[in-house]
Amino acid sequence: MRKYQNIFEGTVFQSVLITLNSHWDWYIRKLSEFIRFARSSISAPTLSNADDKRLARADRLPLSEQLEIMELAIGVTLPLSADERQALKEMALVRNLGLHNRWEIDFQYLRETKMNGLQVGELRLIGIGELQYWHSLLIKLLSNSGLECAKRFNAAP
């Protein structure tokens, strides 16, 4: 119980992280449906079959791939720095640790994270500052992707 005491105390943060990711998955699913509809309604350059399939299942891709296919389909680069993109990747990695590994760091997480000084078996705790930053990045991403879609597909019915 002592090992997990910090986890139990941080349950609110963990729940918020999972909720943020769930809302993002819903948003990206709806946005990709709209993009596919809008692209078929206006004269947009054709996506390859592989890219169209990726767009159709965007909500099931890793977040970095979601951004990649969204940018390709919209035809813009969203205004996120490399550090912001890495922070969003970290957010998704931490969420996966929570859902699939009881917040315990594993080898897969260590291979993909840019964080240092962590060891397999340690608990990955979430602080309020980190959670607020991830939230602000999702809001930024949501605002910018919605705006870019509105500009790009304003002729769609």
N, CA and C atoms as an extended XYZ file, in Angstrom:
471
Properties=species:S:1:pos:R:3:atomname:S:1:resname:S:1:resid:I:1 pbc="F F F"
N         0.824       -1.202        0.000 N   MET     1
C         0.000        0.000        0.000 CA  MET     1
C         0.862        1.257        0.000 C   MET     1
N         2.007        1.221        0.694 N   ARG     2
C         2.851        2.421        0.745 CA  ARG     2
C         3.326        2.820       -0.643 C   ARG     2
N         3.693        1.829       -1.451 N   LYS     3
C         4.181        2.126       -2.796 CA  LYS     3
C         3.136        2.891       -3.590 C   LYS     3
N         1.885        2.552       -3.403 N   TYR     4
C         0.814        3.148       -4.187 CA  TYR     4
C         0.118        4.312       -3.490 C   TYR     4
N         0.585        4.683       -2.302 N   GLN     5
C        -0.056        5.784       -1.585 CA  GLN     5
C        -0.049        7.067       -2.423 C   GLN     5
N         1.076        7.363       -3.063 N   ASN     6
C         1.142        8.552       -3.910 CA  ASN     6
C         0.170        8.461       -5.080 C   ASN     6
N        -0.019        7.266       -5.579 N   ILE     7
C        -0.972        7.075       -6.674 CA  ILE     7
C        -2.384        7.375       -6.188 C   ILE     7
N        -2.745        6.832       -5.039 N   PHE     8
C        -4.084        7.066       -4.511 CA  PHE     8
C        -4.314        8.544       -4.223 C   PHE     8
N        -3.284        9.212       -3.714 N   GLU     9
C        -3.408       10.646       -3.436 CA  GLU     9
C        -3.528       11.465       -4.713 C   GLU     9
N        -2.977       10.962       -5.811 N   GLY    10
C        -3.030       11.685       -7.076 CA  GLY    10
C        -4.138       11.225       -7.998 C   GLY    10
N        -5.126       10.520       -7.467 N   THR    11
C        -6.196        9.970       -8.289 CA  THR    11
C        -6.906       11.039       -9.113 C   THR    11
N        -7.098       12.213       -8.543 N   VAL    12
C        -7.776       13.286       -9.284 CA  VAL    12
C        -6.964       13.651      -10.520 C   VAL    12
N        -5.649       13.814      -10.369 N   PHE    13
C        -4.805       14.164      -11.507 CA  PHE    13
C        -4.833       13.062      -12.565 C   PHE    13
N        -4.787       11.818      -12.113 N   GLN    14
C        -4.817       10.693      -13.041 CA  GLN    14
C        -6.135       10.656      -13.810 C   GLN    14
N        -7.224       10.889      -13.102 N   SER    15
C        -8.534       10.891      -13.750 CA  SER    15
C        -8.643       12.015      -14.774 C   SER    15
N        -8.097       13.169      -14.416 N   VAL    16
C        -8.123       14.303      -15.355 CA  VAL    16
C        -7.302       13.963      -16.591 C   VAL    16
N        -6.137       13.372      -16.412 N   LEU    17
C        -5.303       13.004      -17.557 CA  LEU    17
C        -6.040       12.046      -18.484 C   LEU    17
N        -6.653       11.039      -17.930 N   ILE    18
C        -7.382       10.068      -18.746 CA  ILE    18
C        -8.562       10.744      -19.441 C   ILE    18
N        -9.243       11.633      -18.740 N   THR    19
C       -10.368       12.356      -19.334 CA  THR    19
C        -9.906       13.270      -20.464 C   THR    19
N        -8.810       13.985      -20.262 N   LEU    20
C        -8.281       14.843      -21.325 CA  LEU    20
C        -7.992       14.031      -22.579 C   LEU    20
N        -7.342       12.904      -22.402 N   ASN    21
C        -7.024       12.051      -23.547 CA  ASN    21
C        -8.282       11.490      -24.204 C   ASN    21
N        -9.271       11.133      -23.419 N   SER    22
C       -10.526       10.613      -23.973 CA  SER    22
C       -11.257       11.686      -24.781 C   SER    22
N       -11.287       12.896      -24.247 N   HIS    23
C       -11.917       13.997      -24.991 CA  HIS    23
C       -11.150       14.284      -26.275 C   HIS    23
N        -9.827       14.240      -26.202 N   TRP    24
C        -9.033       14.453      -27.417 CA  TRP    24
C        -9.347       13.373      -28.454 C   TRP    24
N        -9.421       12.111      -28.040 N   ASP    25
C        -9.738       11.023      -28.970 CA  ASP    25
C       -11.091       11.259      -29.640 C   ASP    25
N       -12.073       11.714      -28.869 N   TRP    26
C       -13.388       12.015      -29.448 CA  TRP    26
C       -13.264       13.153      -30.458 C   TRP    26
N       -12.559       14.204      -30.086 N   TYR    27
C       -12.392       15.357      -30.967 CA  TYR    27
C       -11.694       14.966      -32.263 C   TYR    27
N       -10.607       14.228      -32.168 N   ILE    28
C        -9.861       13.869      -33.373 CA  ILE    28
C       -10.683       12.942      -34.260 C   ILE    28
N       -11.514       12.102      -33.678 N   ARG    29
C       -12.396       11.238      -34.474 CA  ARG    29
C       -13.393       12.089      -35.248 C   ARG    29
N       -14.038       13.046      -34.576 N   LYS    30
C       -15.015       13.907      -35.236 CA  LYS    30
C       -14.346       14.815      -36.267 C   LYS    30
N       -13.177       15.343      -35.924 N   LEU    31
C       -12.475       16.220      -36.858 CA  LEU    31
C       -12.045       15.460      -38.109 C   LEU    31
N       -11.533       14.262      -37.937 N   SER    32
C       -11.113       13.495      -39.111 CA  SER    32
C       -12.311       13.107      -39.979 C   SER    32
N       -13.457       12.827      -39.355 N   GLU    33
C       -14.671       12.568      -40.140 CA  GLU    33
C       -15.043       13.803      -40.956 C   GLU    33
N       -14.975       14.969      -40.332 N   PHE    34
C       -15.280       16.209      -41.046 CA  PHE    34
C       -14.272       16.454      -42.173 C   PHE    34
N       -13.006       16.255      -41.901 N   ILE    35
C       -11.980       16.487      -42.924 CA  ILE    35
C       -12.205       15.567      -44.115 C   ILE    35
N       -12.505       14.316      -43.865 N   ARG    36
C       -12.765       13.381      -44.969 CA  ARG    36
C       -13.980       13.813      -45.774 C   ARG    36
N       -15.036       14.241      -45.078 N   PHE    37
C       -16.225       14.741      -45.767 CA  PHE    37
C       -15.900       16.001      -46.562 C   PHE    37
N       -15.230       16.950      -45.932 N   ALA    38
C       -14.935       18.226      -46.584 CA  ALA    38
C       -14.019       18.033      -47.780 C   ALA    38
N       -13.025       17.177      -47.645 N   ARG    39
C       -12.099       16.937      -48.762 CA  ARG    39
C       -12.832       16.337      -49.959 C   ARG    39
N       -13.849       15.508      -49.700 N   SER    40
C       -14.605       14.911      -50.807 CA  SER    40
C       -15.588       15.899      -51.411 C   SER    40
N       -15.900       16.980      -50.698 N   SER    41
C       -16.887       17.963      -51.157 CA  SER    41
C       -16.277       19.110      -51.944 C   SER    41
N       -14.990       19.318      -51.776 N   ILE    42
C       -14.321       20.410      -52.488 CA  ILE    42
C       -13.172       19.821      -53.297 C   ILE    42
N       -12.575       20.625      -54.102 N   SER    43
C       -11.457       20.123      -54.909 CA  SER    43
C       -10.168       20.195      -54.100 C   SER    43
N        -9.927       19.149      -53.362 N   ALA    44
C        -8.708       19.052      -52.558 CA  ALA    44
C        -7.801       18.018      -53.206 C   ALA    44
N        -6.497       18.206      -53.095 N   PRO    45
C        -5.589       17.172      -53.615 CA  PRO    45
C        -5.896       15.826      -52.966 C   PRO    45
N        -5.821       14.789      -53.748 N   THR    46
C        -6.150       13.455      -53.262 CA  THR    46
C        -5.073       12.948      -52.313 C   THR    46
N        -5.520       12.335      -51.232 N   LEU    47
C        -4.602       11.647      -50.325 CA  LEU    47
C        -4.326       10.259      -50.875 C   LEU    47
N        -3.175        9.724      -50.582 N   SER    48
C        -2.900        8.340      -50.962 CA  SER    48
C        -3.880        7.441      -50.213 C   SER    48
N        -4.047        6.222      -50.696 N   ASN    49
C        -4.938        5.273      -50.016 CA  ASN    49
C        -4.488        5.041      -48.585 C   ASN    49
N        -3.178        4.917      -48.391 N   ALA    50
C        -2.653        4.676      -47.039 CA  ALA    50
C        -2.951        5.863      -46.130 C   ALA    50
N        -2.772        7.088      -46.632 N   ASP    51
C        -3.051        8.266      -45.813 CA  ASP    51
C        -4.542        8.425      -45.545 C   ASP    51
N        -5.375        8.095      -46.523 N   ASP    52
C        -6.817        8.168      -46.292 CA  ASP    52
C        -7.241        7.160      -45.226 C   ASP    52
N        -6.657        5.987      -45.226 N   LYS    53
C        -6.954        4.984      -44.197 CA  LYS    53
C        -6.476        5.462      -42.828 C   LYS    53
N        -5.300        6.095      -42.783 N   ARG    54
C        -4.802        6.646      -41.514 CA  ARG    54
C        -5.734        7.729      -41.004 C   ARG    54
N        -6.223        8.578      -41.904 N   LEU    55
C        -7.151        9.638      -41.505 CA  LEU    55
C        -8.457        9.031      -40.983 C   LEU    55
N        -8.925        7.980      -41.611 N   ALA    56
C       -10.178        7.343      -41.193 CA  ALA    56
C       -10.074        6.725      -39.802 C   ALA    56
N        -8.880        6.339      -39.400 N   ARG    57
C        -8.708        5.735      -38.076 CA  ARG    57
C        -7.794        6.584      -37.200 C   ARG    57
N        -7.833        7.871      -37.404 N   ALA    58
C        -6.940        8.793      -36.702 CA  ALA    58
C        -7.058        8.682      -35.185 C   ALA    58
N        -8.248        8.441      -34.677 N   ASP    59
C        -8.422        8.373      -33.223 CA  ASP    59
C        -7.735        7.163      -32.607 C   ASP    59
N        -7.300        6.220      -33.429 N   ARG    60
C        -6.625        5.033      -32.915 CA  ARG    60
C        -5.118        5.066      -33.147 C   ARG    60
N        -4.636        6.180      -33.668 N   LEU    61
C        -3.198        6.344      -33.900 CA  LEU    61
C        -2.542        7.008      -32.695 C   LEU    61
N        -1.240        6.839      -32.549 N   PRO    62
C        -0.536        7.616      -31.525 CA  PRO    62
C        -0.690        9.110      -31.813 C   PRO    62
N        -0.670        9.915      -30.774 N   LEU    63
C        -0.948       11.339      -30.922 CA  LEU    63
C        -0.031       12.003      -31.941 C   LEU    63
N         1.239       11.666      -31.982 N   SER    64
C         2.148       12.279      -32.948 CA  SER    64
C         1.727       11.947      -34.379 C   SER    64
N         1.251       10.734      -34.615 N   GLU    65
C         0.751       10.367      -35.944 CA  GLU    65
C        -0.576       11.054      -36.241 C   GLU    65
N        -1.394       11.269      -35.225 N   GLN    66
C        -2.633       12.012      -35.423 CA  GLN    66
C        -2.326       13.410      -35.953 C   GLN    66
N        -1.354       14.064      -35.337 N   LEU    67
C        -0.974       15.408      -35.775 CA  LEU    67
C        -0.437       15.381      -37.194 C   LEU    67
N         0.383       14.398      -37.493 N   GLU    68
C         0.974       14.271      -38.823 CA  GLU    68
C        -0.098       14.118      -39.903 C   GLU    68
N        -1.046       13.213      -39.707 N   ILE    69
C        -2.069       12.988      -40.729 CA  ILE    69
C        -3.036       14.161      -40.804 C   ILE    69
N        -3.313       14.796      -39.668 N   MET    70
C        -4.189       15.961      -39.690 CA  MET    70
C        -3.539       17.093      -40.489 C   MET    70
N        -2.266       17.339      -40.236 N   GLU    71
C        -1.569       18.393      -40.966 CA  GLU    71
C        -1.529       18.102      -42.461 C   GLU    71
N        -1.274       16.867      -42.808 N   LEU    72
C        -1.248       16.470      -44.213 CA  LEU    72
C        -2.617       16.671      -44.859 C   LEU    72
N        -3.662       16.235      -44.185 N   ALA    73
C        -5.015       16.314      -44.748 CA  ALA    73
C        -5.528       17.749      -44.845 C   ALA    73
N        -5.142       18.588      -43.889 N   ILE    74
C        -5.560       19.997      -43.921 CA  ILE    74
C        -4.661       20.797      -44.860 C   ILE    74
N        -3.406       20.400      -44.939 N   GLY    75
C        -2.454       21.111      -45.779 CA  GLY    75
C        -1.750       22.246      -45.066 C   GLY    75
N        -1.591       22.125      -43.752 N   VAL    76
C        -0.901       23.148      -42.958 CA  VAL    76
C        -0.017       22.462      -41.923 C   VAL    76
N         0.902       23.239      -41.395 N   THR    77
C         1.669       22.801      -40.239 CA  THR    77
C         1.108       23.544      -39.036 C   THR    77
N         0.621       22.818      -38.074 N   LEU    78
C         0.045       23.446      -36.888 CA  LEU    78
C         1.155       24.091      -36.061 C   LEU    78
N         0.858       25.238      -35.451 N   PRO    79
C         1.897       25.987      -34.736 CA  PRO    79
C         2.232       25.387      -33.367 C   PRO    79
N         2.916       24.249      -33.394 N   LEU    80
C         3.394       23.597      -32.176 CA  LEU    80
C         4.896       23.405      -32.313 C   LEU    80
N         5.625       23.800      -31.319 N   SER    81
C         7.076       23.612      -31.337 CA  SER    81
C         7.401       22.129      -31.137 C   SER    81
N         8.649       21.787      -31.401 N   ALA    82
C         9.098       20.410      -31.177 CA  ALA    82
C         8.948       20.030      -29.703 C   ALA    82
N         9.225       20.973      -28.800 N   ASP    83
C         9.071       20.699      -27.367 CA  ASP    83
C         7.604       20.472      -26.998 C   ASP    83
N         6.698       21.238      -27.604 N   GLU    84
C         5.266       21.059      -27.331 CA  GLU    84
C         4.778       19.718      -27.859 C   GLU    84
N         5.258       19.338      -29.034 N   ARG    85
C         4.888       18.031      -29.586 CA  ARG    85
C         5.410       16.904      -28.688 C   ARG    85
N         6.610       17.061      -28.182 N   GLN    86
C         7.178       16.060      -27.280 CA  GLN    86
C         6.373       15.988      -25.982 C   GLN    86
N         5.927       17.134      -25.486 N   ALA    87
C         5.123       17.147      -24.257 CA  ALA    87
C         3.795       16.421      -24.476 C   ALA    87
N         3.194       16.602      -25.638 N   LEU    88
C         1.946       15.892      -25.939 CA  LEU    88
C         2.190       14.384      -26.066 C   LEU    88
N         3.330       14.021      -26.646 N   LYS    89
C         3.681       12.600      -26.713 CA  LYS    89
C         3.847       12.034      -25.305 C   LYS    89
N         4.512       12.804      -24.433 N   GLU    90
C         4.699       12.371      -23.046 CA  GLU    90
C         3.351       12.184      -22.356 C   GLU    90
N         2.434       13.105      -22.597 N   MET    91
C         1.100       13.008      -22.009 CA  MET    91
C         0.456       11.673      -22.389 C   MET    91
N         0.533       11.321      -23.673 N   ALA    92
C        -0.065       10.076      -24.140 CA  ALA    92
C         0.661        8.859      -23.551 C   ALA    92
N         1.969        8.948      -23.445 N   LEU    93
C         2.735        7.844      -22.843 CA  LEU    93
C         2.337        7.626      -21.387 C   LEU    93
N         2.190        8.716      -20.648 N   VAL    94
C         1.823        8.613      -19.234 CA  VAL    94
C         0.413        8.051      -19.094 C   VAL    94
N        -0.489        8.524      -19.936 N   ARG    95
C        -1.856        7.983      -19.914 CA  ARG    95
C        -1.832        6.474      -20.149 C   ARG    95
N        -1.021        6.030      -21.105 N   ASN    96
C        -0.930        4.597      -21.381 CA  ASN    96
C        -0.362        3.823      -20.190 C   ASN    96
N         0.614        4.420      -19.512 N   LEU    97
C         1.130        3.778      -18.298 CA  LEU    97
C         0.013        3.592      -17.275 C   LEU    97
N        -0.798        4.615      -17.126 N   GLY    98
C        -1.879        4.542      -16.154 CA  GLY    98
C        -2.904        3.486      -16.494 C   GLY    98
N        -3.309        3.457      -17.741 N   LEU    99
C        -4.358        2.518      -18.137 CA  LEU    99
C        -3.873        1.078      -18.239 C   LEU    99
N        -2.632        0.900      -18.654 N   HIS   100
C        -2.178       -0.447      -18.972 CA  HIS   100
C        -1.125       -1.004      -18.024 C   HIS   100
N        -0.576       -0.154      -17.140 N   ASN   101
C         0.523       -0.637      -16.312 CA  ASN   101
C         0.486       -0.091      -14.886 C   ASN   101
N        -0.704        0.295      -14.413 N   ARG   102
C        -0.892        0.790      -13.041 CA  ARG   102
C         0.088        1.898      -12.682 C   ARG   102
N         0.444        2.746      -13.643 N   TRP   103
C         1.335        3.890      -13.466 CA  TRP   103
C         2.780        3.493      -13.230 C   TRP   103
N         3.098        2.203      -13.390 N   GLU   104
C         4.473        1.736      -13.208 CA  GLU   104
C         5.252        1.876      -14.510 C   GLU   104
N         6.425        2.471      -14.403 N   ILE   105
C         7.291        2.663      -15.562 CA  ILE   105
C         7.772        1.309      -16.053 C   ILE   105
N         7.711        1.125      -17.377 N   ASP   106
C         8.193       -0.116      -17.986 CA  ASP   106
C         9.225        0.222      -19.056 C   ASP   106
N         9.793       -0.803      -19.684 N   PHE   107
C        10.826       -0.604      -20.693 CA  PHE   107
C        10.306        0.166      -21.904 C   PHE   107
N         9.071       -0.105      -22.301 N   GLN   108
C         8.510        0.594      -23.463 CA  GLN   108
C         8.434        2.095      -23.197 C   GLN   108
N         7.966        2.472      -22.023 N   TYR   109
C         7.895        3.886      -21.665 CA  TYR   109
C         9.298        4.503      -21.680 C   TYR   109
N        10.273        3.827      -21.087 N   LEU   110
C        11.636        4.354      -21.037 CA  LEU   110
C        12.236        4.531      -22.431 C   LEU   110
N        11.883        3.646      -23.369 N   ARG   111
C        12.369        3.773      -24.747 CA  ARG   111
C        11.822        5.022      -25.426 C   ARG   111
N        10.598        5.406      -25.088 N   GLU   112
C         9.924        6.470      -25.819 CA  GLU   112
C         9.952        7.837      -25.145 C   GLU   112
N        10.150        7.882      -23.833 N   THR   113
C        10.133        9.161      -23.127 CA  THR   113
C        11.465        9.879      -23.287 C   THR   113
N        11.441       11.177      -23.128 N   LYS   114
C        12.662       11.986      -23.111 CA  LYS   114
C        13.069       12.325      -21.676 C   LYS   114
N        12.264       11.877      -20.708 N   MET   115
C        12.569       12.151      -19.309 CA  MET   115
C        13.753       11.294      -18.866 C   MET   115
N        14.565       11.851      -17.985 N   ASN   116
C        15.757       11.164      -17.497 CA  ASN   116
C        15.588       10.783      -16.027 C   ASN   116
N        16.417        9.838      -15.598 N   GLY   117
C        16.475        9.478      -14.188 CA  GLY   117
C        15.351        8.576      -13.713 C   GLY   117
N        14.634        7.961      -14.625 N   LEU   118
C        13.531        7.077      -14.244 CA  LEU   118
C        13.973        5.622      -14.368 C   LEU   118
N        13.345        4.762      -13.580 N   GLN   119
C        13.700        3.350      -13.601 CA  GLN   119
C        12.449        2.492      -13.738 C   GLN   119
N        12.638        1.345      -14.337 N   VAL   120
C        11.550        0.379      -14.461 CA  VAL   120
C        11.028        0.053      -13.074 C   VAL   120
N         9.716        0.029      -12.949 N   GLY   121
C         9.065       -0.313      -11.692 CA  GLY   121
C         8.702        0.897      -10.846 C   GLY   121
N         9.346        2.041      -11.103 N   GLU   122
C         8.971        3.265      -10.388 CA  GLU   122
C         7.568        3.675      -10.820 C   GLU   122
N         6.913        4.434       -9.971 N   LEU   123
C         5.608        4.968      -10.326 CA  LEU   123
C         5.788        6.306      -11.028 C   LEU   123
N         5.038        6.515      -12.095 N   ARG   124
C         5.085        7.789      -12.830 CA  ARG   124
C         3.988        8.674      -12.270 C   ARG   124
N         4.387        9.617      -11.440 N   LEU   125
C         3.429       10.518      -10.815 CA  LEU   125
C         3.218       11.737      -11.687 C   LEU   125
N         2.048       12.338      -11.559 N   ILE   126
C         1.671       13.516      -12.332 CA  ILE   126
C         1.518       14.678      -11.374 C   ILE   126
N         2.181       15.775      -11.683 N   GLY   127
C         2.034       16.982      -10.883 CA  GLY   127
C         1.030       17.936      -11.503 C   GLY   127
N         0.534       18.849      -10.706 N   ILE   128
C        -0.467       19.803      -11.194 CA  ILE   128
C         0.093       20.666      -12.321 C   ILE   128
N         1.354       21.060      -12.223 N   GLY   129
C         1.955       21.884      -13.266 CA  GLY   129
C         2.023       21.168      -14.601 C   GLY   129
N         2.418       19.902      -14.547 N   GLU   130
C         2.490       19.100      -15.766 CA  GLU   130
C         1.103       18.923      -16.375 C   GLU   130
N         0.127       18.644      -15.559 N   LEU   131
C        -1.241       18.470      -16.026 CA  LEU   131
C        -1.782       19.759      -16.643 C   LEU   131
N        -1.521       20.887      -16.009 N   GLN   132
C        -1.965       22.176      -16.552 CA  GLN   132
C        -1.300       22.468      -17.891 C   GLN   132
N        -0.032       22.136      -18.016 N   TYR   133
C         0.677       22.357      -19.273 CA  TYR   133
C         0.077       21.506      -20.386 C   TYR   133
N        -0.144       20.229      -20.099 N   TRP   134
C        -0.754       19.366      -21.104 CA  TRP   134
C        -2.125       19.895      -21.509 C   TRP   134
N        -2.896       20.328      -20.545 N   HIS   135
C        -4.221       20.883      -20.833 CA  HIS   135
C        -4.093       22.102      -21.745 C   HIS   135
N        -3.161       22.987      -21.439 N   SER   136
C        -2.996       24.194      -22.258 CA  SER   136
C        -2.577       23.837      -23.685 C   SER   136
N        -1.762       22.814      -23.837 N   LEU   137
C        -1.357       22.384      -25.178 CA  LEU   137
C        -2.533       21.804      -25.952 C   LEU   137
N        -3.374       21.032      -25.286 N   LEU   138
C        -4.555       20.493      -25.965 CA  LEU   138
C        -5.512       21.603      -26.383 C   LEU   138
N        -5.679       22.609      -25.532 N   ILE   139
C        -6.539       23.746      -25.882 CA  ILE   139
C        -5.952       24.491      -27.084 C   ILE   139
N        -4.650       24.711      -27.074 N   LYS   140
C        -3.973       25.364      -28.195 CA  LYS   140
C        -4.165       24.558      -29.474 C   LYS   140
N        -3.969       23.256      -29.376 N   LEU   141
C        -4.108       22.372      -30.529 CA  LEU   141
C        -5.541       22.352      -31.041 C   LEU   141
N        -6.477       22.276      -30.135 N   LEU   142
C        -7.886       22.278      -30.512 CA  LEU   142
C        -8.250       23.582      -31.233 C   LEU   142
N        -7.847       24.699      -30.677 N   SER   143
C        -8.160       26.002      -31.278 CA  SER   143
C        -7.531       26.139      -32.657 C   SER   143
N        -6.267       25.802      -32.757 N   ASN   144
C        -5.568       25.957      -34.035 CA  ASN   144
C        -6.061       24.989      -35.101 C   ASN   144
N        -6.319       23.748      -34.726 N   SER   145
C        -6.800       22.781      -35.726 CA  SER   145
C        -8.200       23.162      -36.205 C   SER   145
N        -9.046       23.596      -35.287 N   GLY   146
C       -10.383       24.032      -35.686 CA  GLY   146
C       -10.341       25.241      -36.601 C   GLY   146
N        -9.500       26.213      -36.274 N   LEU   147
C        -9.358       27.407      -37.102 CA  LEU   147
C        -8.822       27.067      -38.482 C   LEU   147
N        -7.803       26.237      -38.540 N   GLU   148
C        -7.216       25.875      -39.834 CA  GLU   148
C        -8.206       25.092      -40.696 C   GLU   148
N        -8.987       24.218      -40.084 N   CYS   149
C       -10.016       23.486      -40.840 CA  CYS   149
C       -11.085       24.438      -41.364 C   CYS   149
N       -11.476       25.394      -40.536 N   ALA   150
C       -12.486       26.362      -40.964 CA  ALA   150
C       -11.977       27.171      -42.157 C   ALA   150
N       -10.720       27.576      -42.121 N   LYS   151
C       -10.157       28.343      -43.238 CA  LYS   151
C       -10.015       27.476      -44.490 C   LYS   151
N        -9.514       26.262      -44.310 N   ARG   152
C        -9.233       25.393      -45.449 CA  ARG   152
C       -10.508       24.869      -46.106 C   ARG   152
N       -11.507       24.565      -45.294 N   PHE   153
C       -12.701       23.913      -45.822 CA  PHE   153
C       -13.949       24.790      -45.749 C   PHE   153
N       -13.780       26.094      -45.835 N   ASN   154
C       -14.923       27.010      -45.720 CA  ASN   154
C       -15.933       26.839      -46.862 C   ASN   154
N       -15.533       26.230      -47.969 N   ALA   155
C       -16.448       26.018      -49.093 CA  ALA   155
C       -17.226       24.706      -48.963 C   ALA   155
N       -16.913       23.901      -47.973 N   ALA   156
C       -17.629       22.622      -47.805 CA  ALA   156
C       -19.041       22.890      -47.310 C   ALA   156
N       -19.992       22.092      -47.770 N   PRO   157
C       -21.379       22.295      -47.323 CA  PRO   157
C       -21.575       21.947      -45.852 C   PRO   157
